């Protein structure tokens, strides 16, 4: 089994929710998620942000859904860190 430990995402989002609310919502997707958000570019209606998510086993589909529910758009997955864990086949 493989666990996703870290993602760096390029996201286009509207100004609302603001960066604090957006990153907080992403952190709440998992029990142990650490989220860091950096605004890369801003125009009249949108912000391009880089989001770093770290956790024990990140649920990518749930993260994508949360981004979409906040009217954001995932542009790219820029970094992925995964770890394999031994399976318990007895």
KEKE-3310 file (N, C-alpha, C; in steps of 0.2 Angstrom, whole numbers, plus 5000, padded with zeros to 4 digits):
npx = (5004:5002:5005:5000:5010:5014:5009:5011:5002:4995:4984:4970:4959:4944:4944:4936:4932:4944:4962:4965:4953:4952:4963:4961:4949:4954:4963:4955:4950:4957:4962:4975:4981:4993:4993:5000:4999:5003:5001:5003:5000:4989:4974:4960:4949:4953:4965:4981:4987:4999:4998:5003:5002:5003:5003:4998:4991:4986:4971:4968:4957:4947:4953:4953:4939:4935:4942:4935:4922:4924:4925:4937:4950:4960:4976:4988:4998:5012:5022:5024:5025:5026:5024:5028:5020:5021:5012:4999:4998:4993)
npy = (4994:5011:5027:5044:5057:5070:5085:5097:5109:5118:5131:5139:5151:5160:5176:5175:5161:5168:5167:5162:5155:5146:5138:5133:5125:5116:5109:5104:5093:5081:5072:5075:5084:5096:5112:5124:5139:5149:5165:5167:5175:5188:5194:5204:5196:5184:5172:5165:5152:5143:5128:5118:5102:5092:5076:5061:5051:5057:5061:5062:5063:5069:5081:5087:5088:5097:5108:5111:5113:5125:5133:5133:5129:5116:5117:5111:5097:5099:5094:5078:5067:5051:5036:5019:5006:4992:4978:4968:4954:4939)
npz = (5000:4997:5004:5003:5007:5005:4996:4983:4976:4962:4962:4956:4962:4968:4975:4987:4996:5008:5009:5022:5026:5015:5016:5029:5027:5018:5027:5036:5030:5032:5047:5052:5044:5038:5032:5020:5012:4999:4991:4974:4963:4959:4952:4947:4950:4954:4962:4960:4969:4978:4986:4999:5006:5019:5027:5036:5027:5014:5007:4991:4982:4990:4994:4981:4979:4989:4985:4973:4978:4984:4974:4967:4956:4951:4945:4943:4949:4957:4965:4973:4986:4992:5002:5004:5012:5022:5018:5026:5024:5028)
capx = (5000:5006:5002:5003:5013:5015:5007:5011:4997:4994:4977:4966:4954:4942:4946:4933:4935:4951:4967:4965:4947:4953:4968:4958:4945:4958:4966:4949:4948:4960:4963:4982:4984:4996:4992:5003:4996:5006:4998:5008:4998:4982:4971:4954:4944:4956:4971:4984:4990:5003:4996:5007:4998:5006:4999:4999:4989:4982:4965:4968:4950:4943:4956:4950:4932:4935:4944:4930:4917:4926:4925:4944:4952:4967:4979:4993:5001:5019:5026:5021:5029:5023:5028:5025:5019:5021:5005:4998:4996:4995)
capy = (5000:5018:5033:5051:5061:5078:5087:5104:5110:5125:5131:5145:5152:5167:5180:5173:5162:5171:5162:5158:5151:5141:5133:5130:5120:5110:5106:5100:5087:5076:5072:5077:5088:5103:5116:5130:5142:5155:5168:5168:5180:5190:5199:5207:5191:5177:5172:5159:5150:5136:5125:5112:5098:5086:5072:5054:5048:5062:5058:5067:5065:5073:5087:5089:5090:5103:5114:5112:5116:5132:5137:5133:5125:5113:5118:5106:5094:5101:5089:5072:5063:5045:5031:5013:5003:4985:4975:4963:4948:4933)
capz = (5000:4996:5007:5000:5013:5004:4989:4981:4971:4959:4962:4954:4967:4968:4981:4993:5003:5008:5010:5028:5026:5010:5019:5034:5024:5016:5033:5040:5026:5036:5054:5053:5038:5039:5025:5019:5006:4997:4985:4969:4958:4960:4948:4949:4952:4956:4965:4959:4975:4979:4992:5002:5011:5022:5032:5036:5021:5011:5002:4985:4979:4995:4993:4975:4980:4994:4981:4969:4982:4986:4967:4965:4950:4952:4938:4942:4955:4956:4969:4976:4990:4994:5005:5004:5019:5021:5018:5031:5021:5033)
cpx = (5004:5002:5005:5004:5013:5013:5008:5007:4997:4987:4975:4960:4951:4944:4942:4931:4942:4956:4967:4959:4949:4958:4965:4953:4949:4961:4961:4947:4951:4961:4970:4985:4987:4996:4996:5001:5000:5003:5004:5006:4991:4980:4964:4949:4947:4963:4974:4988:4994:5001:5000:5003:5002:5002:5001:4997:4984:4977:4965:4961:4946:4946:4953:4943:4931:4937:4938:4924:4918:4927:4932:4945:4959:4970:4984:4995:5008:5024:5022:5026:5024:5027:5025:5025:5019:5014:5005:4995:4998:4993)
cpy = (5006:5023:5039:5055:5068:5079:5094:5105:5117:5126:5138:5146:5159:5170:5178:5165:5165:5165:5158:5153:5145:5136:5130:5124:5114:5106:5102:5094:5081:5077:5075:5081:5095:5106:5122:5133:5149:5158:5170:5174:5182:5195:5201:5202:5185:5178:5165:5157:5143:5134:5118:5109:5093:5083:5065:5050:5052:5059:5064:5068:5069:5080:5091:5092:5096:5109:5116:5115:5123:5136:5137:5128:5122:5113:5113:5103:5095:5096:5084:5068:5057:5040:5024:5010:4996:4982:4969:4957:4942:4927)
cpz = (5000:4999:5004:5006:5012:4997:4989:4975:4969:4958:4960:4958:4966:4975:4988:4991:5002:5009:5016:5028:5021:5013:5025:5032:5022:5022:5036:5036:5029:5043:5056:5048:5040:5032:5025:5012:5005:4990:4980:4964:4960:4954:4951:4952:4955:4959:4962:4966:4974:4986:4993:5007:5013:5027:5031:5030:5018:5006:4997:4983:4984:4995:4986:4975:4984:4989:4976:4972:4984:4979:4965:4959:4951:4945:4937:4949:4953:4960:4973:4980:4993:4998:5005:5011:5018:5022:5023:5028:5025:5029)
residu = (UNK:UNK:UNK:UNK:UNK:UNK:UNK:UNK:UNK:UNK:UNK:UNK:UNK:UNK:UNK:UNK:UNK:UNK:UNK:UNK:UNK:UNK:UNK:UNK:UNK:UNK:UNK:UNK:UNK:UNK:UNK:UNK:UNK:UNK:UNK:UNK:UNK:UNK:UNK:UNK:UNK:UNK:UNK:UNK:UNK:UNK:UNK:UNK:UNK:UNK:UNK:UNK:UNK:UNK:UNK:UNK:UNK:UNK:UNK:UNK:UNK:UNK:UNK:UNK:UNK:UNK:UNK:UNK:UNK:UNK:UNK:UNK:UNK:UNK:UNK:UNK:UNK:UNK:UNK:UNK:UNK:UNK:UNK:UNK:UNK:UNK:UNK:UNK:UNK:UNK)
# end
